[in-house]
Amino acid sequence: MEAVRVLVVDDDRIITRLVVMLLTEDPQIVVAGTAGNGVEALDKIAEAQPDVVILDIEMPVMDGLETVAVLQERHPQLLVVMFSTFTQRGAVQTLQALARGASDYVAKPSGGMDEAKRVIRTALLPKIKALVDQKRSLRRRCSDKKTKAPRPTTPAPVIRDLVPRTRPSVVVIGASTGGPQALTQLLAELPPAFPAPVLVVQHMTAMFTRLFAQRLAQTCVVPVAEGEDGAPLQPGHVLIAPGDRHMELAAPDRQPIMVRLNKHAPQNFSRPSVDPLFVSAARLYGRRVLAVVLTGMGQDGLLGCEAVRDAGGEVMVQDEASSAVWGMPGAVAKAGLANVILPLHELAAGIIRRIAPAASGRVDQVSGRARQ
């Protein structure tokens, strides 16, 4: 495998040395350079030729937010992973960086050196490799299509975008790497008075989920909030699972269906995890649940989608070309559990065709204008 070239940009020399040391433990990683601020980083791009830039937020001369904006303008194909402090200010700026085009983020640990090493090895390094693997895979496929002569093949099964016989009553969504950008686009296209509750699990820590929900509430026409224990489900309302809590659905003592939060053991190395939400939705809603799996590493959501399909519900997944990482949606698709596979820009319209057919024409027109 071709080595992954990384440029580390951070004004903290101790953090920089630690990141460089731990990344170079992996034979597939080459640290192509380091920089102490955005200006230095931009000057080194041509020489370093990085696949990924690891970027701090708070730096002198040119901070991470400014640097992301310039990188998007000059090098839009370059992958950027934010490595920001675990503070409210750091979280706000990280979400702004994601909105400006950063690929993903990892929160710097607030503990000691052992915790810092753990985060770099188990969170930062896997994200770097997964993002680059996805990009290279898509590039190889595009190159193969251009260079190889066409030959007769057996047509692959076509997954058609059909409206199911039973209209879903709830939408559950799971996402991880690349999810903040995908969710921002998807949820912004839901129309006013959307007639079903929407529940979302995004792999994020506690402070980030709260701020992410607040940011979505400012950009979406549907109400968005962080989920609370005991919260009722309301049509047209989006609830985001809080960090460090699994979010499930329950109907205790024949009460209306509500949100239940817990701190049970992480599943798929995550809390919140997608599977608990999907499984509980399938148990309570049966064939009236629509599950959507967006971009993300790993296979969280696979067991949940099995439960949804077993209950007679429907599963939609984001396609590979529009995913930052096709781990989660790819696992569902490869298992034969996806009823529909769509690019990100068509997912909202696909959801609305199932939930609110009367509004689908208007949404298709809006989506079409947005893509032009």
ChimeraX attribute file (.defattr): number of C-alpha atoms within 10 A of each C-alpha:
attribute: neighborCount
match mode: 1-to-1
recipient: residues
	/A:1	6
	/A:2	7
	/A:3	14
	/A:4	19
	/A:5	19
	/A:6	25
	/A:7	24
	/A:8	26
	/A:9	28
	/A:10	28
	/A:11	20
	/A:12	14
	/A:13	13
	/A:14	10
	/A:15	15
	/A:16	18
	/A:17	14
	/A:18	14
	/A:19	21
	/A:20	21
	/A:21	13
	/A:22	15
	/A:23	20
	/A:24	13
	/A:25	11
	/A:26	13
	/A:27	10
	/A:28	13
	/A:29	19
	/A:30	18
	/A:31	20
	/A:32	20
	/A:33	19
	/A:34	22
	/A:35	20
	/A:36	21
	/A:37	24
	/A:38	27
	/A:39	17
	/A:40	14
	/A:41	23
	/A:42	16
	/A:43	11
	/A:44	17
	/A:45	18
	/A:46	9
	/A:47	9
	/A:48	16
	/A:49	14
	/A:50	20
	/A:51	23
	/A:52	23
	/A:53	28
	/A:54	25
	/A:55	29
	/A:56	28
	/A:57	27
	/A:58	19
	/A:59	17
	/A:60	13
	/A:61	11
	/A:62	16
	/A:63	20
	/A:64	26
	/A:65	24
	/A:66	15
	/A:67	21
	/A:68	27
	/A:69	17
	/A:70	16
	/A:71	22
	/A:72	16
	/A:73	11
	/A:74	11
	/A:75	13
	/A:76	14
	/A:77	12
	/A:78	19
	/A:79	23
	/A:80	26
	/A:81	25
	/A:82	27
	/A:83	25
	/A:84	23
	/A:85	19
	/A:86	17
	/A:87	14
	/A:88	12
	/A:89	12
	/A:90	20
	/A:91	23
	/A:92	15
	/A:93	19
	/A:94	28
	/A:95	21
	/A:96	16
	/A:97	24
	/A:98	21
	/A:99	15
	/A:100	18
	/A:101	20
	/A:102	28
	/A:103	24
	/A:104	26
	/A:105	25
	/A:106	21
	/A:107	21
	/A:108	20
	/A:109	18
	/A:110	11
	/A:111	8
	/A:112	8
	/A:113	12
	/A:114	9
	/A:115	13
	/A:116	16
	/A:117	17
	/A:118	13
	/A:119	16
	/A:120	22
	/A:121	17
	/A:122	10
	/A:123	14
	/A:124	23
	/A:125	17
	/A:126	12
	/A:127	22
	/A:128	24
	/A:129	17
	/A:130	19
	/A:131	25
	/A:132	19
	/A:133	17
	/A:134	17
	/A:135	19
	/A:136	14
	/A:137	13
	/A:138	14
	/A:139	12
	/A:140	11
	/A:141	10
	/A:142	11
	/A:143	11
	/A:144	11
	/A:145	10
	/A:146	10
	/A:147	8
	/A:148	8
	/A:149	7
	/A:150	8
	/A:151	5
	/A:152	5
	/A:153	6
	/A:154	5
	/A:155	6
	/A:156	6
	/A:157	6
	/A:158	8
	/A:159	11
	/A:160	10
	/A:161	14
	/A:162	11
	/A:163	15
	/A:164	15
	/A:165	9
	/A:166	14
	/A:167	18
	/A:168	22
	/A:169	18
	/A:170	22
	/A:171	22
	/A:172	22
	/A:173	23
	/A:174	30
	/A:175	27
	/A:176	26
	/A:177	27
	/A:178	24
	/A:179	25
	/A:180	23
	/A:181	19
	/A:182	20
	/A:183	20
	/A:184	18
	/A:185	18
	/A:186	19
	/A:187	20
	/A:188	16
	/A:189	23
	/A:190	20
	/A:191	19
	/A:192	13
	/A:193	14
	/A:194	17
	/A:195	17
	/A:196	19
	/A:197	17
	/A:198	24
	/A:199	27
	/A:200	25
	/A:201	30
	/A:202	27
	/A:203	27
	/A:204	26
	/A:205	19
	/A:206	16
	/A:207	17
	/A:208	22
	/A:209	24
	/A:210	19
	/A:211	17
	/A:212	24
	/A:213	21
	/A:214	15
	/A:215	17
	/A:216	22
	/A:217	19
	/A:218	12
	/A:219	15
	/A:220	19
	/A:221	18
	/A:222	21
	/A:223	19
	/A:224	23
	/A:225	20
	/A:226	19
	/A:227	24
	/A:228	16
	/A:229	14
	/A:230	14
	/A:231	14
	/A:232	17
	/A:233	20
	/A:234	16
	/A:235	16
	/A:236	20
	/A:237	19
	/A:238	26
	/A:239	24
	/A:240	22
	/A:241	32
	/A:242	28
	/A:243	22
	/A:244	22
	/A:245	23
	/A:246	24
	/A:247	31
	/A:248	23
	/A:249	26
	/A:250	20
	/A:251	13
	/A:252	9
	/A:253	6
	/A:254	7
	/A:255	9
	/A:256	10
	/A:257	18
	/A:258	17
	/A:259	20
	/A:260	19
	/A:261	20
	/A:262	13
	/A:263	11
	/A:264	11
	/A:265	14
	/A:266	13
	/A:267	15
	/A:268	14
	/A:269	11
	/A:270	19
	/A:271	26
	/A:272	32
	/A:273	30
	/A:274	33
	/A:275	25
	/A:276	21
	/A:277	26
	/A:278	32
	/A:279	21
	/A:280	18
	/A:281	29
	/A:282	29
	/A:283	16
	/A:284	15
	/A:285	19
	/A:286	21
	/A:287	22
	/A:288	22
	/A:289	26
	/A:290	29
	/A:291	28
	/A:292	25
	/A:293	32
	/A:294	33
	/A:295	29
	/A:296	27
	/A:297	22
	/A:298	19
	/A:299	18
	/A:300	27
	/A:301	30
	/A:302	22
	/A:303	15
	/A:304	24
	/A:305	28
	/A:306	22
	/A:307	21
	/A:308	27
	/A:309	20
	/A:310	15
	/A:311	19
	/A:312	17
	/A:313	24
	/A:314	28
	/A:315	25
	/A:316	25
	/A:317	29
	/A:318	28
	/A:319	20
	/A:320	22
	/A:321	16
	/A:322	17
	/A:323	25
	/A:324	26
	/A:325	26
	/A:326	28
	/A:327	22
	/A:328	26
	/A:329	32
	/A:330	26
	/A:331	20
	/A:332	25
	/A:333	23
	/A:334	9
	/A:335	12
	/A:336	10
	/A:337	21
	/A:338	24
	/A:339	18
	/A:340	20
	/A:341	24
	/A:342	19
	/A:343	15
	/A:344	21
	/A:345	19
	/A:346	17
	/A:347	23
	/A:348	22
	/A:349	25
	/A:350	21
	/A:351	21
	/A:352	23
	/A:353	21
	/A:354	21
	/A:355	24
	/A:356	17
	/A:357	15
	/A:358	11
	/A:359	17
	/A:360	20
	/A:361	13
	/A:362	13
	/A:363	20
	/A:364	19
	/A:365	11
	/A:366	13
	/A:367	16
	/A:368	12
	/A:369	9
	/A:370	9
	/A:371	7
	/A:372	5
